[in-house]
Amino acid sequence: MFSENEAKRYSKQTILDEIGLLGQVKLKNARVAVIGAGGLGCPIIQYMASSGVGTIGIIDFDVIEHSNLHRQILFTPADVGRKKAEVAKERALAQNPDTKIELFDCALTDENAESILSQFDLVVDGCDNFLTRYSVNDACVKLGLPLVYGSILGFQGQIAVFNYEGSKNLRDIFPEPPNAEDVPNCSDNGVLGVVPGVIGTLMVNETLKCILGLQVTTNVYRIFDLLSMKQTELKY
């Protein structure tokens, strides 16, 4: 099941009682879709590949800009103008050539969400707009797929695990998407470069726990303020 190099790579994980060789096999067999290869997507893709997730689907149509570089840590100035998903695939495979990367060069919409996400076991949403978030959520509900959700702005990040083993989904806490003009975004309001790194890594932690069958807290929406280092939990 594992090559000699894989056995060495994952040795510090497989010695954990909660993982072991059987857990590492679960990770290798897992198929995880990542929505977005931007601020959140970069650490999500990087840590999932390094942890041994067998197949990672990347859904993103955007290109790299200079203003991305302070937080989208898979990219360099030489990558500006290239497709984010393509560069993310290159970097992830350079880090772990035993991971399989599948690219979807498109925006996820109500029209294509089910056909794309049905190819995976679990979805991690690191996108940057609410219309896509609801398309992802609704498709996951229809398909019965767990959804690890995250968002960032300024010094703040938010995380939740939806639709996992019968748990509630995004519409149970926010029934309808807000008007686009009412929603602040990173382009207009900014974000500290490390915030997506912290939140993205926590999202991977929840993803790995879902795959491994470890305890996952559900029906809780967590808000992290990295300026004050305070955490707020909203139960729904």
Phi and psi in degrees as a GROMACS rama.xvg file:
@    title "Ramachandran Plot"
@    xaxis  label "Phi"
@    yaxis  label "Psi"
@TYPE xy
-119.329  138.753  PHE-2
-73.645  170.835  SER-3
-61.0381  -41.0659  GLU-4
-65.6714  -38.9885  ASN-5
-64.4838  -43.3876  GLU-6
-58.7705  -40.1565  ALA-7
-69.4831  -42.3185  LYS-8
-59.3856  -43.9488  ARG-9
-96.4492  8.59826  TYR-10
-60.1549  -34.4509  SER-11
-76.9807  -15.5344  LYS-12
-87.6061  -42.9418  GLN-13
-71.3799  -16.0324  THR-14
-79.7864  -9.7335  ILE-15
-73.821  132.543  LEU-16
-58.6945  -33.4408  ASP-17
-73.9424  -12.3321  GLU-18
-116.694  -71.5243  ILE-19
63.2284  -175.312  GLY-20
-66.6555  -36.7288  LEU-21
-64.9787  -38.8877  LEU-22
-65.7724  -39.6456  GLY-23
-66.1835  -32.921  GLN-24
-64.733  -40.3643  VAL-25
-59.2828  -42.5088  LYS-26
-64.5781  -43.0165  LEU-27
-65.22  -32.7496  LYS-28
-84.1556  -9.76517  ASN-29
-74.4184  145.7  ALA-30
-121.275  113.127  ARG-31
-121.502  129.06  VAL-32
-94.1472  134.071  ALA-33
-114.408  120.234  VAL-34
-90.8308  108.436  ILE-35
98.1088  136.363  GLY-36
-119.769  38.6163  ALA-37
-101.554  -134.999  GLY-38
-57.2556  -48.8946  GLY-39
-78.5695  -39.9841  LEU-40
-60.2124  -35.9816  GLY-41
-60.2568  -55.3614  CYS-42
-67.3922  -30.837  PRO-43
-62.4621  -50.7106  ILE-44
-62.7997  -44.1378  ILE-45
-63.0784  -47.421  GLN-46
-75.9099  -30.3805  TYR-47
-67.9458  -41.429  MET-48
-63.5263  -45.821  ALA-49
-67.1739  -27.3324  SER-50
-81.6693  -13.5335  SER-51
102.346  17.8968  GLY-52
-63.269  126.246  VAL-53
-68.7077  -42.6632  GLY-54
-133.839  125.457  THR-55
-119.828  121.654  ILE-56
-95.6049  130.65  GLY-57
-113.784  120.249  ILE-58
-110.988  108.133  ILE-59
-166.878  138.689  ASP-60
-115.645  -2.07089  PHE-61
-81.8193  164.168  ASP-62
-112.01  157.361  VAL-63
-77.8268  134.321  ILE-64
-121.101  160.412  GLU-65
-58.0299  -36.5083  HIS-66
-69.602  -9.84018  SER-67
-81.5774  -22.9508  ASN-68
-68.6026  -23.2634  LEU-69
-72.7312  -15.5814  HIS-70
-130.671  -19.3808  ARG-71
-98.0248  85.565  GLN-72
-79.1385  0.16583  ILE-73
-82.3689  -12.1367  LEU-74
-109.768  154.04  PHE-75
-124.888  168.38  THR-76
-56.0754  -30.9995  PRO-77
-67.4075  -15.8255  ALA-78
-90.3681  -7.26636  ASP-79
-56.4709  131.816  VAL-80
95.1117  -14.1782  GLY-81
-87.9388  162.034  ARG-82
-69.4448  131.49  LYS-83
-59.3933  -45.3107  LYS-84
-62.4812  -40.3747  ALA-85
-65.4773  -43.2212  GLU-86
-69.1343  -40.5895  VAL-87
-59.6989  -39.8383  ALA-88
-62.1535  -46.5218  LYS-89
-56.9875  -46.5007  GLU-90
-69.732  -39.0067  ARG-91
-66.147  -40.5517  ALA-92
-71.1143  -31.358  LEU-93
-65.7889  -34.0235  ALA-94
-76.5207  -41.7007  GLN-95
-143.66  93.2343  ASN-96
-67.1188  -8.71842  PRO-97
-86.7969  -5.04693  ASP-98
-88.7137  142.197  THR-99
-100.535  131.819  LYS-100
-116.511  128.27  ILE-101
-115.421  128.66  GLU-102
-103.802  142.975  LEU-103
-130.977  100.848  PHE-104
-85.3283  76.7351  ASP-105
-164.479  164.965  CYS-106
-85.0212  141.225  ALA-107
-82.999  128.35  LEU-108
-133.026  174.63  THR-109
-59.0351  -30.2884  ASP-110
-74.5718  -34.1384  GLU-111
-113.245  -6.16406  ASN-112
-59.2218  -47.845  ALA-113
-65.8343  -40.8955  GLU-114
-66.4522  -34.2853  SER-115
-78.2477  -50.8822  ILE-116
-71.6911  -21.3614  LEU-117
-65.4176  -12.5324  SER-118
-84.3529  -0.218453  GLN-119
-127.851  166.381  PHE-120
-94.8622  -24.1438  ASP-121
-156.845  150.241  LEU-122
-124.83  137.437  VAL-123
-118.783  119.331  VAL-124
-102.539  108.626  ASP-125
-117.399  29.1925  GLY-126
-77.3524  177.711  CYS-127
-124.088  21.9  ASP-128
-148.364  149.609  ASN-129
-73.4798  -31.7641  PHE-130
-60.2348  -43.7094  LEU-131
-65.8303  -40.363  THR-132
-56.665  -43.0312  ARG-133
-73.7911  -34.0051  TYR-134
-62.2376  -43.3748  SER-135
-63.7914  -49.178  VAL-136
-57.9918  -48.9379  ASN-137
-65.446  -37.3959  ASP-138
-66.4293  -40.0135  ALA-139
-64.329  -38.4239  CYS-140
-63.1657  -45.7452  VAL-141
-63.815  -37.0873  LYS-142
-89.7082  -9.26906  LEU-143
72.0052  33.2577  GLY-144
-100.817  136.644  LEU-145
-64.2197  147.065  PRO-146
-131.345  120.625  LEU-147
-97.6862  120.247  VAL-148
-112.416  140.763  TYR-149
-151.483  153.311  GLY-150
-149.94  158.155  SER-151
-140.759  153.6  ILE-152
-170.561  131.153  LEU-153
61.8436  -118.972  GLY-154
-103.876  10.2534  PHE-155
-116.799  147.478  GLN-156
-138.111  155.944  GLY-157
-133.766  142.915  GLN-158
-140.995  142.438  ILE-159
-154.587  155.867  ALA-160
-113.409  115.612  VAL-161
-106.589  152.648  PHE-162
58.5805  34.3311  ASN-163
-106.543  116.611  TYR-164
51.9895  46.9927  GLU-165
86.9735  4.63441  GLY-166
-74.3697  171.323  SER-167
-75.1643  170.647  LYS-168
-123.249  -176.901  ASN-169
-56  -38.8092  LEU-170
-71.387  -15.6265  ARG-171
-74.1842  -21.7811  ASP-172
-107.609  -35.0811  ILE-173
-129.669  90.9034  PHE-174
-58.712  -35.1166  PRO-175
-131.776  146.97  GLU-176
-68.0914  144.661  PRO-177
-71.885  164.657  PRO-178
-64.0448  136.076  ASN-179
-55.4972  -37.2345  ALA-180
-72.0054  -14.1672  GLU-181
-93.3473  -4.79085  ASP-182
-101.636  119.804  VAL-183
-68.2827  152.18  PRO-184
-137.882  166.167  ASN-185
-64.9363  -33.8505  CYS-186
-62.0048  -38.8346  SER-187
-95.0884  -29.0481  ASP-188
-114.678  -12.0141  ASN-189
85.4847  165.979  GLY-190
-157.384  137.517  VAL-191
-67.5026  136.401  LEU-192
-56.8699  -33.1629  GLY-193
-81.3049  -16.4436  VAL-194
-58.9134  -49.3265  VAL-195
-63.8503  -27.9349  PRO-196
-65.3316  -44.3868  GLY-197
-66.4557  -50.6033  VAL-198
-68.774  -41.5799  ILE-199
-60.7321  -39.9922  GLY-200
-66.079  -40.0012  THR-201
-64.6859  -35.3388  LEU-202
-64.3255  -39.6537  MET-203
-64.2667  -39.2924  VAL-204
-57.1623  -44.8739  ASN-205
-67.1178  -38.084  GLU-206
-62.2483  -47.7384  THR-207
-62.8827  -38.7438  LEU-208
-63.9405  -39.6049  LYS-209
-60.9754  -45.5142  CYS-210
-64.5848  -40.3179  ILE-211
-81.3789  -10.2475  LEU-212
76.2994  24.0371  GLY-213
-84.1985  168.816  LEU-214
-64.4079  127.818  GLN-215
-123.686  129.478  VAL-216
-80.3  123.839  THR-217
-117.655  167.89  THR-218
58.1364  31.5221  ASN-219
-134.449  128.259  VAL-220
-106.197  113.858  TYR-221
-99.1623  133.958  ARG-222
-118.413  121.863  ILE-223
-108.777  124.133  PHE-224
-103.466  105.213  ASP-225
-81.0271  -6.91501  LEU-226
-79.8385  -44.9636  LEU-227
-95.3689  -11.4127  SER-228
61.5045  34.8588  MET-229
-105.124  148.35  LYS-230
-120.883  134.518  GLN-231
-117.578  136.761  THR-232
-116.986  125.404  GLU-233
-107.947  116.284  LEU-234
-92.6126  138.012  LYS-235
